[in-house]
Every structure is written in C-alpha cells, then in structure tokens.
Amino acid sequence: MNTRPVNRAQSPQPPSDDALLEQLQRAAFAYFQTAYNPTNGLVADTNHEGAPCSIAVIGFALSVYPVGVERGWMERADAVQRTLVTLRFLMASDQSGSARATGYRGFYFHFLDMHSGTRVWHSEVSLIDTGFLIAGVLTAAAYFDADEPDESELRRLADALYCRVDWCWAQREGGAVTHGWKPECGFLNYGWEGYSEAILLYALGLGSPTHRLTDESFSAWTVTYQWENLYGYEFLYAGPLFIHQFSHAWIDFRGIRDAFMREKNCDYFENSRRATYVQREYAIRNPGSFVDYGANCWGLSAGDGPQASPRRIAGRCQTFYGYAARGVPYGPDDGTLCGSSTLSSLVFAPELVLPALRALWLRSNGDHATFARASGFNPTLVESGPNGWISEGEFGLDQGMIVLMIENHRSGLPWRLGRANPFVRTGLRRAGFKGGWL
C-alpha cells in the first residue's frame, strides 16, 4: 500500500462510535435546514452558489425531516409545514412537459430553478430522480400520521402525487423502463437495465394503484443482471458503491427475496454487504498504486473529483475525471474516494465502516465536517494540501444518504416507515419478493 503520514499533530482522540455518528448525522441534517427555499419547498442540489434544485434531493429532504423530529433537531410542526410547502408546490406545478415546465405525466425534470421551479440545464424528465422524490413523499406520509388538518392534508397530497405518476408511459415494449424523456427529442435511447439503484424505481412503479408497470417489467430487468465472483465473494455486480446503497435507504431488503435472489440463496442486503467487502479488498490490493488506499481508506462511488492535469503514477499516465461514477474493480479509478459513500455502507458492515470513519476523523484532524462527509477526496494529489485534494462544498444526495443510513443503523426508522407503506409492499410482492417482513 502506498501511504504517507497523515497530519495528526495535536489531534484529539476520536469520540465514541455513538458520539461520532451523532456528529456526522447532525452535520449532514443541517444541509437540509439551509439549502431550502421556504417559499416553494425546493432544495438545492449542492450548497454552491447558484446551484439549482435537484428533485432527488427534495426526496431526501422529505425523508430526513422525520429523522430530525425524532432526534430533536426540528419541531414536528416545522417539519409538517416544510413538507406541506413542498407538496403543495409539486401538486400545483406545470405538468405540461414544455421546455419551461416543472414536469410531465407526474414525473419531474431532473433540475429545477430554485425560485421559479421550472426546468434548467435542458435536463431530462428523470425516472430515477422522480423515484427518489416519490420515496420521500411516501416516507413523509407514513410518518406524519396524526389525525389533524395539516397532517391529513399532507397525506392526501402525498397519495395524489404518487397516484399521478404515469409509470407505464415510460415502460418500453418488452418491459424495461426508460431513463428519461425530453420535450425536444422524446424518450432517451437507453433504459434501466443491469443491476442498479433502479430497484426502488421498479418497486414504486409496480405498486401504483393507477398507472402501474406490468409485472413483466421487473423480470425483464433482472435478466440483465451480472453475477460475479470477485476476491472470493459471489455477488450481484455493480462497480460504484452507491448502486448498492441508494434503494436501501428506504427499503429494508433483509430477509426478502425475489426470484433471482432465491436462486442465488442470497438477498439484496447481503449482496450489499458483500459489495462493501469487495470495495475494501480492492483498496487493500490497490492495483493502481494510489496513495493511502487500504483497510481503513476505501470507497469508490459516484461523486466529485479533481480536474487536474494528467501525471505519471506507478509508471503510467493517469487521467483525472472530475465528477464521475468510479467503480470496483474495473474502474474508472483515479485515486478519488467518496467518504460519504463509505459512511453509507454502515448498515451493511459496521465492522468495516466504523474503523474507516475513525481514520477519516483523524485525517480531518477532528473536524467531522470534512472527509467523512465529502463527495470526494484524493490523497494522491499531494500538491492540493497535506492530505491531498478534497471536494469543496456539500452535495445534497451525499448528505441525505448519510442521515438516512446512519438512522437505519441507529433506530431503523426509515425502514420501518417503508415497511408500513402499502404501496411499497404491493410493489415488492408484484416484483416477486417473498419472505421476511413481507
């Protein structure tokens, strides 16, 4: 392993695991308290100046508000009002599908102007990002269950938003669901095929009482799966770590199996645990000879990265990719790791993640707000600082995953809310899941 000393001069001792998780979760939750427009409930994609709203980040915001209430970081009444502002805007938004609309057929454009709520960056009507948004909508409806006017309205709006989504419109002939649609050119040329975070999308689409996907959609997706044996671990392959995490923020896959996993005598939770071990083993072997990769420094995923000029590393010319989806073991890999993605593996393998978090805490010299919550850091680029390059600012997707996955580890609240949702249960059953809590 290629390493160099980390600057730990006068560093305090790491806090206990519980205290460290509390610090990280609270700091991540704070993102959603500040990156929020109170007039329409939209939430920014990043905290960079001028960043647009990401509809996926709205879904994470709606999901983390209940966590904030439970942890005492937000008053229930405040959380209800924030959620209502968002749901009212979404319900009343322009669904014409024009180039300046907010969405189409119940789906939403990927990026919206933070003030007007209309499409920006010529973005697509995004199936998966709408899925994350709807997951947050349903989480809020499951949590705010009081028999009082505001919470009753919240639940009515949530049901209406979910039932408005025309899932079958986006299903290709033969079953697969498309990635998205643009008013200028129609459906995009690729679909959700191959194992990915879209397992959530299929579960929501199959559970719809109004415009559901056909039962064949899920089997048409799973026939494109790739089962591999890497480093002695047999698992359903996906290179970037986030693919093994995102759907698990809302759905408890422990002990429930579809036809594919029954054949493999596995489940998706166990699969993500194995993927976490594969990630760590890759870092230990460090085939690219990058600085600091090792047992407590691992995690390749989608995230921010340096846009540095190429340089020679271990006898080869290494390119750097900026924001990219990095993966194990086939790449791409430019020495950039994602601390927030390492942290989001906590529910699968705490025995691996907690030591890594303590190492990241020390790398940050006791500052919980840097490496462990960073979208990316690259220790190989030594000219960028004593610990290499680190992404500036915060990304809403990263912070949302941190809050939800820590909470699933601590109390299981997001999973409980998912299990309580009849639409999610119906979608999973239609996808062929059986056993466990189903």
N, C-alpha and C positions, 0 to 999 in steps of 0.2 A: 504493500500500500504506500502510495506517495503522500507523505504528510509533511506538515511544518508545524511548529509550535503555535498554539492559539494564545493570544494575549490575555492572560488571566491575572495580570498584576492587580493586587488589592481586590480581587473578586470576592464577594461574599459567598458563603456556602449555599448551594441550591436549597430552596424551600422543600417541604414535604411534597409528595406527589399530589395530594389533595389541594394544597395551597397553590402549587404551580398550575394545576388545571383551572382552579378558580381564577387566578390572574389572567391566564390566556383566554378563557371563555368570556370573562367580563370585558377585557380589552377588545375582543372581536365583536361582542354585542354592541359596544359603543359606536361602532361604524354605522349601525342602522339608526342610531339616535341622531346622527349628524348629517348623513348623506341622504336626507329625506326632504321632500318638498311638501310642507304642510297644507298647501292649497289643493293638491291633487293626489297626494299619497305616493307619488313616484319616487323611486330610489335610484341613486346614481350607480353606474357600473363600477366606477372607481372614485377615489377621492381626489383625482387630478382635476385641476381647474377646467371647467367647461365640459366635463365628461357627460355623456348622455345617460338616460335611464336604460337599464337592461331589464327586460321583463322577467328574466330568470332571477335576477337579484330581488325584484319585487316578491317573487315566490319565497325566496329565503327570508326576506324581511317578515312576511306574514307568518312564517314558521317560527321565527326566533322570538317574536313578541310574546307568545305564551311562555317560552323559557324565561324571558325577562320578568314576567309576572311571578312565576314560581320561585325565582331566585331573589325576588325583592328588588330588582333593578328598575322596574317600571310598574306604575299603578295599573290595576286591571282596567279602570275606566279610561285611562290614557291609551292603553293598548286597543281597547274596543274602538275608540274614536279614530285612532290612526288607521285601523283596519277598515272602518266604515268609509273614511275619506277615499281610500284606495279602491274599494269595491264599487262605490258609487261612481267614481270616475270611469273605471273599466266598463261598467254596465252602460253608461251613457256615451261612451266614446264612439267615434266614427268607425263603423264596421263595413264601409263601402268597398274597401280594398283599393281605393285610389292611391296614387303616389304620395298623397299627403294625408292619408287616413291613419288610424291607430291600429286597425286590424282588418280581418276578413273572416267571415263564417265562424266567429267565435275564437279564432286564433289571433295572435298579435305579432306585429312587426318586432323583430329582434331588439332594435334600438329605437328609443323614442326621445324626442326633445323633452328635457326636464320640465319645461314650463308649459308648452302647448300640448304635449303628449302626442305629437304627430311623428311620423316616420322620419328618421335621419339616416345618413350614410348609405342611401339606396339599399338598406338592409332588407332581408327577406322576411316574409311571414314564416316564423320559425316553429316547427312542430315540437322539437325537444324543449326549447325555451318556454313555449306555451305550456308544455307538460310540467316543467318546474314551477311555473306560475300557478297552475291549477293545483298542484300538490300543496302549495302554500295556502291557496284559497280553501281547500278542503281541511287542512290542518287547523286553520282558524275556526272553521265551522264546527269542527269536532271539539275544540277546547272551550269556546265561548258558548256554553250550553244553558245559560241561565234563562229563566222564564221572565224576561223583562224586555221592554221595547227595543232598545238598541241591539242587544244580542240576538233577539228574534229577527230583526231586520238584517243583521249580519248573516245569519244562516240562510235567510231567503235569498239574499243576493248571491251568496256562495253557490247555492243549488242552481240558481238561474244561470250564472256564469258557466258552470260546469255543463249544464244541460244544453247550452247554446253552442258548444264546440261541435263542429261537424266533422268528427273524426273520419267517417267513411269517405268524405270528399277527398281526403288526402291519401287514400289507400289505392295503390296501383292494382291493376288487374293481375291476379295471381297472389295477392296477399301483402306484399311489403308496403310499408308506409314511406312516403317521400320525406326528404329532408326539409323541403320548404317550397315557397311559391313567391313569385314577384309579379307585380302588375305589368311590368314591361315585357316579360317573356314566359309567364306561366310557371308550371312546376319545374323545379330544379332537376337536373339529369341523374341524380343519384338518390338512393333510398337508404333507409335504416336496415342494413344487412350486415351480418357479423356481430358478434357479441359486443355490447356497448352499454352505455348508460340508458339507452332507449328501452330497457326492460320496464322502467317506470312509465314511459310513454305508452307502451302496449297495454300495460295493466290498466291505466286510466282510460284508454280508448276502448278496451273491451268491456269496461264496467259501465259505460254510459247507458242511461235508460232511454236515450233519444236518438243518437246518431252513432251507434257503436261500430267498431271494427268487427269484421267477421271472425269467427273462431279460427279460420284458416290462417289469419294474419300472423299469429304467434308461431305456428309450426313452420310457416314459410320463412320466418326469421331464424328460427333455431336450426334449420337445415344448413345455414351458412356458418354455423359455429366451427371453431378450430380448437380441438382438444390436443394438448401437448404435454410432453414430459420434459421439464427443464430443471436441471440441478437436482434431479431425483424427486421432484414434485409434479404429480399429474394434476392438471387444472385446465379450465376453460380459458384460453389465452386472450389477453388484451395487453398491449405494451404499456400504455400510460396508466399510472396508479389511479387517477380519478375515475376511470371507467369502472373499476372495482369498488367504488365508494358512493357515487352520487345517488343512485337509486336507493341505497341502503340508509340514506339519511331519513327517509320516510317509511320504507317498508322493512319490516322485520322478516328476513328470509331464513331465520334459524328454524330448522326442522321441517320446512315446507319444500316440496319438490315438484317440479314439472316433469314431463316425460323424459326429457333429456337428462336431468339430474338423477332421476330414478334409475336410469340405465347405467349411470356412472357411479351410483351409490354415493352421492355427494349432495350438497345443496349450495346455493349461491353464497351464503355466508361463509361456509367452509372454503369455498372456492376463493373468496376474497382473502381469507386468512392465508391460504397457500400462496396467493399472489404477493402478499406482503413479505412472506419469507423469501420468495424468489427475488424480489426487489433488494432485500438486504444481502442475499447471497451474491447478487450481481455486483453490488458495491464492494463487498469483501474481495471478490476476484478482480474487480477494477480493470477490465480488459483495455480501457482507453488510457490507463495510467494518469488519471486526473488526480489533482491534489485533494487530500482529506477523505476521499471515499473510504468507507469502512463499515464496521459493525454498528456504529452509532452515528453514521452520517450517510444517509441513503434517501431515496425517494425521487424517482423520475416521473414527471407528470406534465400536464398542460399548465403553462404559466409563463411569466415574464422571464426574459433572459437578456444577456448583454448583446449589443450590436457592435462588438469590437472587430477590428480588422483581423484577418486570419493570421495564425502564427504556428510555429512548429512545436508539436508536443509529441514526445516519445518517437521522434523520427518521422512524423507525418505532418502534413499541413492541415490544421484544424480550423474549420469554419464555425462561426457562432451565429445562432439562428434568431435572436430576438425572442418575441413571443411565439411559442411553438408548443406542440404536443410531443414531449420526449417520452421514450419508452424503453422497456427492458425485455429481452436482451438485444433486440435487433435495431434499437435506436429510433429516432436520432438521439445522439448524446454529445453534448459539447461541454460537459463538466458542470452543468447547471442542475441544481437540486431544488426541490419545492418543499420548504419546511411545513407549509400548511397542509400539504398532501400527506406528508409523513404523520403529522398530528391526526389527520382524519382517518388513519388506519387504527386508531386507538381501540375501537370496539373489537377489531378482529384479532389483534395481537398486542395487548398491553405490555406483555413481557419484552417485546422488541421496541415498542414506541416510547415507553417511559424512560428507559436509559437514553434513547436518542434525544428526547426532549430535554433531559438534564444536560446533555452535551451541547445542544443548541443554546440553552440558557447560559452556559458558561461561555460559549462563543460570543454571545451577546453581552458578556460582562454583566449579567444580572438584569438586563433590560428585556422584559417579557415581550416587548412590542416589536422586536426586530426579526431575527432569523426564524423563530418558530412560527411566526405568522406571515412570513414573507412569501410573495408569489414565486420568487426565485432567488437563489444566491449561487455564486460561482466562485469557489475558493481558489481556482486555478489562475484567475486574473489578478495576480498579486499587485499589479500597479494601481488597482482600484481602491486599495485600502489594506489595513493589516490583516483582515480576514477575507480579502477578495472583493468581488462585485456583489452588490445586493440591490434588489429591485426597490425603486422609490415608490412611496405611497402604498395604498391598500386597495385590494380588489374585492368587490362585494361577494363574488362567488366563494373565494377563499375564506372570508370571514364568516359567511353563513355556514359553510361546511364545518368550520371549527366549532361554532356554537352548537350545532345540531349533533355532531358526532361526540363531542365531549358530553353533551346531555344524555345521549343514548348510553354512553358508558356509565355515567353517574346515576341516572334515575330511570332511563328508558322511556321518558315522556314522549318524544316524537314517535317512537314505535308504538306505544300504547294508543296514541291518537290515530295512527294509521290502521291499527288492528280494529279500532272501533268504527271505522268508516265503512258503511255497507257497499259503497261503490268500489272501493279498493278490494274488498273481499270478493265481490262478484267478478271483478276483472281478473283476479288471480285464479279463481275457480274456472272461469271460461278459458284461461290460458292453460289449464290442465294441472294446476297446483293442487296438491293434496297433503294431508298430514298436519302435524303440529297444531298450531293455534287455529288453523282453518277447519 
